[in-house]
Amino acid sequence: MELNKREEKGVTIVSAAGRVDGVNAHELTDYLAVIVEEGNSNLVLNFSELKYISSAGLRVILTTVKMLKAQKRDLYLSELAGPVKDVLKLSGFNAILKTFETDADAVDAC
């Protein structure tokens, strides 16, 4: 898994590429926890290059949402790719999280 962070209009955007599964989900958890603790903006997760997400990855998303909500901030998802989009839809995550076609749309919603 490859992780990158950038800022756009005061919003943090994290891009994840590759796979998030039980083997490496802790890396994403740790990475996002630091961003949540250091930041003061909403967070956008860009999954355009994410090829696979397991239940461990879904738990990372929920954990991050809870951390952000405690600080009155939100998490948005953008540019969901094929299989990952399907998993999020089947698991019902698309009903509880705001998803956007582009990072720009997500940032504008922040």
Helices and strands as residue ranges (DSSP letters): E 2-8, E 11-20, H 25-38, E 43-53, H 55-70, E 75-78, H 82-90, H 93-96, E 98-100, H 103-109
